[in-house]
Amino acid sequence: MRKNSYRKTWKDLLHDIVYEADTPIGKAFDIILLILIVLSIIFVMVESVKGLPPYIYELLYYAEWVITIFFTFEYITRIISIKRPSRYIFSFYGIIDLLSTLPLYLSFFFTGTSALLTVRALRLLRVFRILKISRYIGESNRLARALKDSGAKILVFLFAVLVLCIIMGTVMYLIEGDKSGFKSIPISVYWCIVTMTTVGYGDIAPATPLGQFIAAIIMIVGYGIIAVPTGIVSAEYASSGEKPKKINLNTQVCSNCNASEHKDEAKFCHKCGENLHNE
């Protein structure tokens, strides 16, 4: 019998490392990325604290360069290890990867003290790295699916809340008027939203007994309203877990079109037909 003489190329090996999470080396790579993302977010937070010793900021600067170089390597690797790089570059995670990597490099192109504030603002884009975490957490797909399935219900609910706030804000404007701080309907609607969400800044407050009575009702309604979107998403999330798993999907990513969620026994990509095993 003729044996299969196929051997994986270096691009195939890179693809297995950066795109696959079912292999030991791919899982280790994902764990390293998660740790670096968390560290980077911590560094950004600590860097914003004023009054620390100068050497702390210097250490944070060099540490951020190490992390940025690593993520630059990851970004380049993801591009060269796939046959259609545009599928990754213009995808959600591709844009996030770019936004979270560029800021430190952009600091080279801004000179002069007047641009320092701009550079600092651009470097805050590193916070986008926290969005990369969901790529490596399996349950995030289930949560995203629950949010997507409940999106229409939540939009209808938010529209109903907005209508209620407009009505109640108008009523409070008529009852309280300018003397109590309800100078216009938009300001009254703002107060109603703040009150209904139980934030309560206290910058505006009703003075008349009728206004206080309506405000009390709005506060009580607010507690019930907060639970509605949570319940909608929770129900969708729970129902998604109750559905019988007819097929088993893995984390294998097509090296041609970057499609994921393939069956365990699949040999070809469900989107473009590319051989998943490069045989």
Contacts in CASP RR format, 6 or more apart in sequence:
PFRMAT RR
TARGET T0000
AUTHOR 0000-0000-0000
METHOD contacts of the structure
MODEL  1
MRKNSYRKTWKDLLHDIVYEADTPIGKAFDIILLILIVLSIIFVMVESVK
GLPPYIYELLYYAEWVITIFFTFEYITRIISIKRPSRYIFSFYGIIDLLS
TLPLYLSFFFTGTSALLTVRALRLLRVFRILKISRYIGESNRLARALKDS
GAKILVFLFAVLVLCIIMGTVMYLIEGDKSGFKSIPISVYWCIVTMTTVG
YGDIAPATPLGQFIAAIIMIVGYGIIAVPTGIVSAEYASSGEKPKKINLN
TQVCSNCNASEHKDEAKFCHKCGENLHNE
4 279 0 8 1.000
6 278 0 8 1.000
6 279 0 8 1.000
8 16 0 8 1.000
8 278 0 8 1.000
9 278 0 8 1.000
11 80 0 8 1.000
11 81 0 8 1.000
11 255 0 8 1.000
12 81 0 8 1.000
12 255 0 8 1.000
12 278 0 8 1.000
14 77 0 8 1.000
14 80 0 8 1.000
14 81 0 8 1.000
15 81 0 8 1.000
15 82 0 8 1.000
15 253 0 8 1.000
15 255 0 8 1.000
16 23 0 8 1.000
16 25 0 8 1.000
16 26 0 8 1.000
17 23 0 8 1.000
17 25 0 8 1.000
17 26 0 8 1.000
17 29 0 8 1.000
17 77 0 8 1.000
18 26 0 8 1.000
18 29 0 8 1.000
18 74 0 8 1.000
18 77 0 8 1.000
18 78 0 8 1.000
18 81 0 8 1.000
19 78 0 8 1.000
19 81 0 8 1.000
19 82 0 8 1.000
19 252 0 8 1.000
19 253 0 8 1.000
19 255 0 8 1.000
20 26 0 8 1.000
20 251 0 8 1.000
20 252 0 8 1.000
20 253 0 8 1.000
21 27 0 8 1.000
21 30 0 8 1.000
21 136 0 8 1.000
21 251 0 8 1.000
22 250 0 8 1.000
22 251 0 8 1.000
22 252 0 8 1.000
30 136 0 8 1.000
33 74 0 8 1.000
33 132 0 8 1.000
33 136 0 8 1.000
34 133 0 8 1.000
34 136 0 8 1.000
36 67 0 8 1.000
36 70 0 8 1.000
36 71 0 8 1.000
37 129 0 8 1.000
37 130 0 8 1.000
37 132 0 8 1.000
37 133 0 8 1.000
38 133 0 8 1.000
39 63 0 8 1.000
39 67 0 8 1.000
40 64 0 8 1.000
40 67 0 8 1.000
40 126 0 8 1.000
40 129 0 8 1.000
41 126 0 8 1.000
41 127 0 8 1.000
41 129 0 8 1.000
41 130 0 8 1.000
43 60 0 8 1.000
43 63 0 8 1.000
43 64 0 8 1.000
43 67 0 8 1.000
44 123 0 8 1.000
44 124 0 8 1.000
44 126 0 8 1.000
44 127 0 8 1.000
46 52 0 8 1.000
46 56 0 8 1.000
46 60 0 8 1.000
47 57 0 8 1.000
47 60 0 8 1.000
64 104 0 8 1.000
64 126 0 8 1.000
65 104 0 8 1.000
68 101 0 8 1.000
68 104 0 8 1.000
68 105 0 8 1.000
71 97 0 8 1.000
71 100 0 8 1.000
71 101 0 8 1.000
71 129 0 8 1.000
72 101 0 8 1.000
74 97 0 8 1.000
75 94 0 8 1.000
75 97 0 8 1.000
75 98 0 8 1.000
75 101 0 8 1.000
78 88 0 8 1.000
78 94 0 8 1.000
78 97 0 8 1.000
79 85 0 8 1.000
79 88 0 8 1.000
79 89 0 8 1.000
81 255 0 8 1.000
82 88 0 8 1.000
82 255 0 8 1.000
82 256 0 8 1.000
82 258 0 8 1.000
83 255 0 8 1.000
83 256 0 8 1.000
83 257 0 8 1.000
83 274 0 8 1.000
84 256 0 8 1.000
84 257 0 8 1.000
84 258 0 8 1.000
87 257 0 8 1.000
87 258 0 8 1.000
88 94 0 8 1.000
88 258 0 8 1.000
89 98 0 8 1.000
91 258 0 8 1.000
93 132 0 8 1.000
93 135 0 8 1.000
96 128 0 8 1.000
96 129 0 8 1.000
96 131 0 8 1.000
96 132 0 8 1.000
97 132 0 8 1.000
99 125 0 8 1.000
99 128 0 8 1.000
100 125 0 8 1.000
100 126 0 8 1.000
100 127 0 8 1.000
100 128 0 8 1.000
100 129 0 8 1.000
100 131 0 8 1.000
100 132 0 8 1.000
102 122 0 8 1.000
102 125 0 8 1.000
103 122 0 8 1.000
103 123 0 8 1.000
103 124 0 8 1.000
103 125 0 8 1.000
103 126 0 8 1.000
104 123 0 8 1.000
104 126 0 8 1.000
106 119 0 8 1.000
106 122 0 8 1.000
107 119 0 8 1.000
107 122 0 8 1.000
107 123 0 8 1.000
110 116 0 8 1.000
110 118 0 8 1.000
110 119 0 8 1.000
133 140 0 8 1.000
134 140 0 8 1.000
134 144 0 8 1.000
142 237 0 8 1.000
142 240 0 8 1.000
142 241 0 8 1.000
143 237 0 8 1.000
145 236 0 8 1.000
145 240 0 8 1.000
146 233 0 8 1.000
146 236 0 8 1.000
146 237 0 8 1.000
146 240 0 8 1.000
147 233 0 8 1.000
147 236 0 8 1.000
149 236 0 8 1.000
149 240 0 8 1.000
150 232 0 8 1.000
150 233 0 8 1.000
150 235 0 8 1.000
150 236 0 8 1.000
153 232 0 8 1.000
154 229 0 8 1.000
154 232 0 8 1.000
154 233 0 8 1.000
157 228 0 8 1.000
157 229 0 8 1.000
157 232 0 8 1.000
158 229 0 8 1.000
161 196 0 8 1.000
161 225 0 8 1.000
164 196 0 8 1.000
164 221 0 8 1.000
165 189 0 8 1.000
165 192 0 8 1.000
165 193 0 8 1.000
165 196 0 8 1.000
166 189 0 8 1.000
168 192 0 8 1.000
168 196 0 8 1.000
168 214 0 8 1.000
168 218 0 8 1.000
169 182 0 8 1.000
169 185 0 8 1.000
169 188 0 8 1.000
169 189 0 8 1.000
169 191 0 8 1.000
169 192 0 8 1.000
170 185 0 8 1.000
170 188 0 8 1.000
170 189 0 8 1.000
171 214 0 8 1.000
172 182 0 8 1.000
172 188 0 8 1.000
172 191 0 8 1.000
172 192 0 8 1.000
172 206 0 8 1.000
172 211 0 8 1.000
172 214 0 8 1.000
172 215 0 8 1.000
173 182 0 8 1.000
173 184 0 8 1.000
173 185 0 8 1.000
173 187 0 8 1.000
173 188 0 8 1.000
175 206 0 8 1.000
175 208 0 8 1.000
175 210 0 8 1.000
175 211 0 8 1.000
175 214 0 8 1.000
176 182 0 8 1.000
176 188 0 8 1.000
176 206 0 8 1.000
176 207 0 8 1.000
176 208 0 8 1.000
176 211 0 8 1.000
177 183 0 8 1.000
179 207 0 8 1.000
180 204 0 8 1.000
180 205 0 8 1.000
180 206 0 8 1.000
180 207 0 8 1.000
180 208 0 8 1.000
181 187 0 8 1.000
181 204 0 8 1.000
182 188 0 8 1.000
182 191 0 8 1.000
182 204 0 8 1.000
182 206 0 8 1.000
187 204 0 8 1.000
190 204 0 8 1.000
191 204 0 8 1.000
192 218 0 8 1.000
194 200 0 8 1.000
194 201 0 8 1.000
195 215 0 8 1.000
195 218 0 8 1.000
195 219 0 8 1.000
195 222 0 8 1.000
196 218 0 8 1.000
196 219 0 8 1.000
196 221 0 8 1.000
196 222 0 8 1.000
196 225 0 8 1.000
197 222 0 8 1.000
197 226 0 8 1.000
198 219 0 8 1.000
198 222 0 8 1.000
198 223 0 8 1.000
198 226 0 8 1.000
205 215 0 8 1.000
206 212 0 8 1.000
206 214 0 8 1.000
206 215 0 8 1.000
247 263 0 8 1.000
248 263 0 8 1.000
248 264 0 8 1.000
249 261 0 8 1.000
249 262 0 8 1.000
249 263 0 8 1.000
249 264 0 8 1.000
250 262 0 8 1.000
250 263 0 8 1.000
250 264 0 8 1.000
251 260 0 8 1.000
252 260 0 8 1.000
252 262 0 8 1.000
252 266 0 8 1.000
252 276 0 8 1.000
253 259 0 8 1.000
253 260 0 8 1.000
254 260 0 8 1.000
254 262 0 8 1.000
254 269 0 8 1.000
254 271 0 8 1.000
254 272 0 8 1.000
254 273 0 8 1.000
254 274 0 8 1.000
254 276 0 8 1.000
255 274 0 8 1.000
255 278 0 8 1.000
256 269 0 8 1.000
256 272 0 8 1.000
256 273 0 8 1.000
256 274 0 8 1.000
257 269 0 8 1.000
257 271 0 8 1.000
257 272 0 8 1.000
257 274 0 8 1.000
259 269 0 8 1.000
259 270 0 8 1.000
259 271 0 8 1.000
259 272 0 8 1.000
261 270 0 8 1.000
262 269 0 8 1.000
262 270 0 8 1.000
262 276 0 8 1.000
263 270 0 8 1.000
266 276 0 8 1.000
267 275 0 8 1.000
267 276 0 8 1.000
267 277 0 8 1.000
267 279 0 8 1.000
268 274 0 8 1.000
268 275 0 8 1.000
268 276 0 8 1.000
269 275 0 8 1.000
269 276 0 8 1.000
END
